[in-house]
Amino acid sequence: MTQKPFLSKLLLKKLSLTSRLSLFFTVAAAAVVLGLGALFLVETERHFVELDRMALQEKRHLIEEILSNADSAESARERLGEALNYHHDLRVLVQSSQGETIFQTSTSNLRVQSGEAVSTDEKGVFGVWRDQNTEFHTLSFEATPAYSTSALKVLLATDTKHHTHFLEGLRSSLTLYVIAAVIVCGLLSWFAARQGLAPLREMKSRAAVVTGQKLSERMPVQAVPVEMADLAQELNRMLDRLQEDFRRLTDFSSDLAHELRTPISNLLTQTQVALATKRDAAIYRDILASNAEEFQRLARMVSDMLFLAKTERGVDLPRKERFSARQDSLALMEFYEAVAEEKRIRLQLEGDGQIDGDRLMFRRAVSNLLSNALRYTPESGEITIRITSAPQATTVEVENTGTDIDPRTLPRLFDRFYRADASRAHPDSDGSGLGLAITRAIAHAHGGRVTATSTDGKTCFALVFPLHGPRPSS
């Protein structure tokens, strides 16, 4: 039982959208046309029945008038014959209460009380009588003649074959009309559906030319109907995101190739030099130590890239807990204290707050900002870690003194492998250009954000960590 609906759904799914709309419109139009045709036939047949009823009522009035003026049965029979015998489609039977036939038309074989009653009122009983293949509308009533006190039983019947012939012809005409109307509606529906879906074909042609080398194509929002404008706008936004991601991926690939080229070139050069001539063990040890440093740089770069890939996929935090931002910041300051003393840089810590997240990832983010600040802070400068607690979030700021960063550069500081201008570049730095990108990824993994400002000789990086759940009581 369930196989037929399943097959019909399967066949419907294989149809194109134009075919589906055309089919639905055609079925709807066919239902409307068939309904109107059926209603017209029913009302026409009802109208013919009412016409026959009125005609029989007129003949009843005529018979009652003749009987009311007849002075004998013979006179009544004669006057009824003169008035009714010329009606070929009318049959009349008049009988006495004892069953004696007073009058009947020459073609009449009626019987009083015969036929199926349709309605009864004070004017008589209206009904239907069938004789072989012929159908009659009948009216039976009683009338009292002038010559007697006994009522006579009268049965009138009119042939409906002229109505039947008309209805048969009307049905044939309506059938042809319905077939032609369904065909025309089907063609018009197909044309309307095809024209209505023309914007989709235009969007399809636009989407077909989009490639990795051509991402600038956009959907025609103004040229499509209102119902498709939202779809076109959403597709355009999707293409914008794809273009931006593709640009970032292209830039990343170029930057990654550039970053990997230097250590690989160094390793290859040193190895070729070592193999060119025979050297003593000390020189080989120095070359291997230099190669080990390059390998460590490559390992850090690969590790950082894997970390970025994992955090940007939106994975859950490995170890989520609530901890004090001040305690972990103090631990980091103790770790970098020797580097700060060497450059005579003063480290300060202000405020406290709770963090909901992964402790190790938090330490790595703040550590990246601290190492970046130590790298670019001049001697005798200051670095301040400022922690601000609010009901909804905790903000950790790392601020250092030094040269202002160009405002045009600030938005790109968190891009992978991006380095600031030459005035802030440090040749002795072993950074791979991924520290700030990792910091941003950690902030996003916690549902927060990171911002950078640089004015009046102070550069500040702010990490915002939202708090989830109730704050612990002090």
N, C-alpha and C positions, 0 to 999 in steps of 0.2 A: 504493500500500500504506500510506503514511503519512497519507493523507487521513482515513481512518476514525478512527484514534486522535485525530487533531487535532479532528475534528468532535465526538467523544464528550467530549473535554476541554472544548471550547467550550460544549457543551450543559450539562455539569456545572457550569461556572462561572456560567452564567445562573441556576441554581437557587438558591433561598434556602438559608440554613444549616439551617432547619427541614426543608426538603424533602430536603436532602442527608443529614441524620442519619436522617430517616425512611426514605429509600431504602436507606441502608447497613444499618440495623437490620432492615428487611424482608428484604433479600437474605440477611443472616446467619441470620435465623430460618428462612427458606425452605430454606437449605442444611442447617441442622440437622434440620428436620422431614423433608426428603427423604432425608437420610442415615439417620435412624432408621427411616423407612418401608422403605427398601431393605434395611437390615440385618434388619428384622423379616421381610420376604418371603424373604430368603435363608435365614435360620435356620428359618423355617417349612417351606420346601421341603426343606431338609436333614433336618428332623425327620420329614417324611413318608417320605423315602427310607429313613431308619433304621427306621421302623415297618414298611415293606414288607420290608426285609431280615430283620427279626426274624420277621415272619409267614412268609416263605418258609423260613427256617431251621426253624421249627416244623413246617412241612409236610414238610420233608426228613426230620426225625427220625421223623415218622409213616410216611413211605414206607419208610425203612430198616427200621423195626420190622416193617412188614407183610411186606416181602420176606424178612426174616430168619426169619419164621415160616411162609412159604408153602412147601408141599411139591411144588407144580407151577406151571407158567405159568398154567394155567387158574384155579387157586386164587388166585394173586397178582392176576390180572386182576379176578376177582370181588370180592376184598376191597378192592382199590384203588378200584373203582367205587363200592362202598358208602361208602367213607370220603371220596371227593373229588368225586363228581358233583354234590353239593348246593351247592358253592361256585361261584356264578355268575361271580364276577370272577377265578376261578382257572383256569388252563389247565395241563394236565399231559401230558407225552409221555415214555413209557418205551420204549426200544428196546434190542434186543440188540446185541452187538458186530458182527453181520452186517447190521444195519440193519432187522431185523424188528421191527415195532411190537408190543410186548407190551401196552401200555395207552395210551389217550389219552382226554381228556375229549371230550364230544360236540361242543363248539364249537372244539376245538383245531385249528389249522392250522400248528402250530409245527414247526420243524426243528431238530434237535440241532445245536449249534455256531452257531446263528444269533444275531444281536444283537451290540451293541457292548459289550465288556467294560469294566466300571468298576473292579472290584477282584477280586483273586484271593487266596485263602488256603486253608488245609487243609480248610475247610468247603465249598469249591466256588468257582465263578466267578460273581460278581454282575455283571449288565450291564443294558443298556437295549435293547429291541427295539421297532421301530415297524412297525405294520401299517396301511397307509393313513393315516388321521388319528388313530389310536389309539396310545398309547404304553404299553408294558409294562415292568415291572421283572422281570428274569429271574434264575434261579439254576440253574446246570447243575452236575451232579456224577455220580459213578459209585457204584453200590451192588451188592453181590454177594448174590444170592438164596440161600436154603437148598437149593434143588433143583439148583443148578448152580454150577460153579466159575468160570464166565465172568461178568465184571462187566457190569451193565446201565447204559446211559447214560440219565440222567434230566434232563429240562428242565422247570422250573417257571416260570410267568409269571403275574403279577397285574396286573390292569388299574388304571391310575392316573387314570381319568377322574373318580372322586369327589374325588381330591386336586386335580385340575386345576380342577374346578368351584369347589371351595372357594377356591383361590388366585385365580381370576378374580374371584370376589365380593369377596375381600379386597383385591385391587388396586383395584377400583372404589370400595370404601369408603375406602381409604387416599387415593385420588385426590381424592375429595370432601373428605376431612378436611384434606388438604394445602392445597387451594384455600381452604377456610374458614379454616384456621390462618394462611395467608399474609395473607389479608384482615384478620383480626383483629389479627395482629402489626403490619401496616401502620398500622392505625388507632391501636393502642396506642403504636406508635413515634412517630407524628405527635403524639399527645397528650403523651407523655413529653418529646419534643424541644421542643414549644411551652412546656410548663411549665418545663422546665429552662432555656430561654432567656428566661424572663420577666424575670430581673434585667437582661438586656441591653436589653430594651424599656424597663424602668424607667430605666436609665442614659441611653437615647436620649431619653426624655421630659425628663429633667433637663437634658441637654445642649441640647435644643431651645429651652429658655427662657433660655439664657445669651446675653446681648447686651452691647453696650458700656456700657449703662446698668445692667445687672444681672449682675455678675460674682461675686456672693456665693454662687450655687448650687453645691452640691458633690454628688459621687456618694455613694450610700448604702453605705459600706464594710461596716457591720455587718449589713446586710440582704441581702448577696449571698453566694453560695457562696465557699468558700475559694479555688477556682480563679480566681474573678473579683476577689477582694479586692485582689490586686496591681495588676490593671488599674485598679480604682477608685481606689486610692491614688495611682497614677501620674497618672491624669487629674486628681485633686484637686491634686497638686503642680503639674501643668501650669497648672491654673486659678489657683493661687496666684501662679505666675510671671507669668501673663498679667495678673492683677489688679494686681500690683505694677508691671509695666511700663506698664500702661494708666494707673495713677495717676501714675507718673513722667512719662509722656508728656503727661498732662493738666496736671500742674504745670509742666512745661517749656513747654507752649504758653502757659499763663497768664503765666509769668515772661517768656517771650520777647516776648509782646505788651506787657507792662508795660515791659520794657527798651527796646523799639523806640519806644514811644509818646513817651517824653521827647525823644530827639533829633529825631524827626519833628515833634513839636509845636514844638520850638525853631526848627527850620528853617522851618516854615510861618509861625510868628509873625514871625520876623525878615524873611522875604520879604514878608509882607503890610504890615509897617510900612514897609519900604523902598519899596514900590509906592504907599503911601498918599499921600505928598507927594514933591515934587522935592527932592533933596538934592545936596550937592556930592560930588566924587569921593572925598574922604577918608573920608566916612561910608560910601559904598558899598564902599570897600576894607575898612573895618572889618567891615561886615556880611558880605562875602564871606569874610574871614578866619575869622570866627566860624562861618559855614556850613561852611567847609573843615574846621574842628576837629570839628564834628558828623559830617561825612561820614567823617572818619578814624575816629571812634569806631564808626560803623556798619560801616565796612570791617573794623576789628579784630574786631568782634563776629561778623560773617559768616565771617571767616577762622577764628576760634576754633571756631565751630559746625561748619564743614566739617572742621576737624582732628579734633574730637571724633567726628563721624560716621564718619570714616575709621578712626580707631583702635579704636572700639568695634565695628567690623565684623570685627575679628580679622585684619586684613591683615598680611602679613609686613613686617618692618622694612625700610625702603628701603635703608639702608647699615649693615650689621652689621659691627662690628669690635671689637677689644679695645684699650682705651685706659686712661690713668691718670685716675682720678677727681680726684686732687689738682691736676693741671695744668689741667684744665678749670675746676675750682672757683676756682683762682687767677685765671684769666682773667676769670671773672664778678665776683670781688671787686674787681679793678682797674676793671671797668666801673662798678660801683656805689660806688666809693670816694668820688667827688665828692659824691654824695647823702648818704653816711654822714658825711663831714666836715661838711657843712652842718648836720646834726642832732647833731653831736658824738657819733656812735655808733661804738664800736670794733668792727672786724671781725677775727675770729680764724679760723684754719684749723688743724685737728689731724688727724693720721693720713694714711694713703694706702691705695689699693686699686685693683684692676683692675675694669673694667666691660666686660661683653659686650653690645654693643647699638649703637644709633645715637647718634653723638656729638651731633648737633644736637638730637635729642629729649631726651637727657640734660641738655644745657645749658638747654633750655627749661624742663624740670621744676624744676631747681635755681634757675633764674632766677625762676620764679614764686614759689618759696618765699622767696628772698631779697627780692624786691620786696614780698611780703606782710609779711615780718618788718620791713623798713625802714618800712613804712607804719604798723605798730602798735607799734613800739618807741619808748618815750619818749626825750627828749633825755638824753645821757650814758649811754645804755644800752649793752648788748653783744649782738652777734650772733656765734654760733660755728657754724662748719661742721665737723662731726666725722665723719671717715671711718673705718669699722671694717672690717677685712678678715677673712674666715673662709673655710674650705675650700669651703663650698657657696655662699656669697653675700657680697656687699659691701653694707654699709649706709652711707648718707649721711644724716646728721642735720643739720637747720638749727634751731638753738635761739636764742631771743631772750628778753630780759627784758621785763617789762611786766605788765599786768593779766591775771589768770587768766581763762580762758574757762570759761563755765558748762559743767559736765560734760554737761548735757542737750543742749548745742549741738554738742559735739564730733562726734557721729556724722553730723551734717548739713553739716559744713563743706565736704565734697567734692561736695555736690549742686550742680547747675547753678543759677546766678543766686542762690545762697543767700548772705546776708550775716548776720553776727553781730548781736548786740543793739546798741541805739543807743549804748551806752557805748563801743563799739569802732568805731563808724561814723565815717568821715572824709568830710565833705562835699566836700573838695577832691580826693578820690580820683577818678581816671578809670577805675578798674577796672570791668569788666562783670560781675563775679561768676562768671567762668568759669575763673579761673587755677587754683584747686585742683582743679576737675573735670578740667581738662586734665592736671594733674600726676598724678592718679589714673589717667587713661586711658593716659598714657605708662608708668607703672609696670606696669599690666596688660598692655600691649603687649610689655613685656620679660619677662613671666611673673612679675613681682614684686608688691609691694604697698606701700601708703603708710599710715602711721598718725599719729595726733596725740594728744599729751598736754599737759596744762596744770596744773601744780601749783607751789606755793611761789614764785610770781612768775616762773616760766619756762614758756614754751610751746615745745614741740619737735615738729617734723615729721620723720618718719623714712622714707626711701625704701630699700627692700630690692630689690637687683638680683641674681638668681641667676646663678651662673657655670656655663657650659657648656664641657665639654672640659677638658684639662689646663691647669694654671697654668704660665705661662712661668717658666723658671729665672732666678734673679736673677744 
